[in-house]
């Protein structure tokens, strides 16, 4: 009888040890490991109204992760970071773990954008590598691209924001938010849209049925252009809810 009790106690101790080890390994994982897991969950999530991102877990690893961006049908499925330091471009050359990384992350700049998507225009930057935003050129080359890839989902701690993709184009290389003074004058929102629309190049896809007004809120993906280092490639989306 005593031997049985001792055996049970040993087994319980072993199980507790294994559970503790598993918990330690899980919670001590680097942020990059959690990011990979989250990307898989986002891609498998069929209920687009549901937020599958565990922000408390991600922000425990790196509090600069404040949103997640996903364009269904593409490989754009990344955390969005905003540096809490004076170096607003820090994560363009660093990983979510804070290690030097030439691919970097998707970012917004705290000098120009808040992290709650309340600004008239939010600009997301990312490297032109095919492993980051460089892949957008591939997706938005064809004339039916705005039908295939028409949705952008932004997950944050408050829920889900849904944007409609309304245009993609090659563009000059000004700092948009600096040029338009962060769109403090919201009448400049349709001015900006009209300027993009009139910038005719081979890389130019626009939804002609859509209009943009000063009441709209825009999301702009901005990355380097593969064929011209002096120009950018932009994808523009409009908040629908």
Secondary structure, 3 states (H helix, E strand, C coil): CHHHHHHHHHHHHHHHHHHHHHHHHHHCCCHHHHHHHHHHHHHHCCCCCCCCCCHHHHHHHCCCEEEEEECCCCCCEEEEECCCCCCCCHHHCECCCCCECCCCCEECCCCCCCCCCCCCEEEEECCCCCCCCCHHHHHCCCCCHHHHCCEEEEEECCEEEEEEEEEEEEECCCCHHHHCHHHCCCCHHHHHHHHHHHCCCCCEEECCCCCCCCCCCEEEEEEEECCEEEEEEEEEEEECC
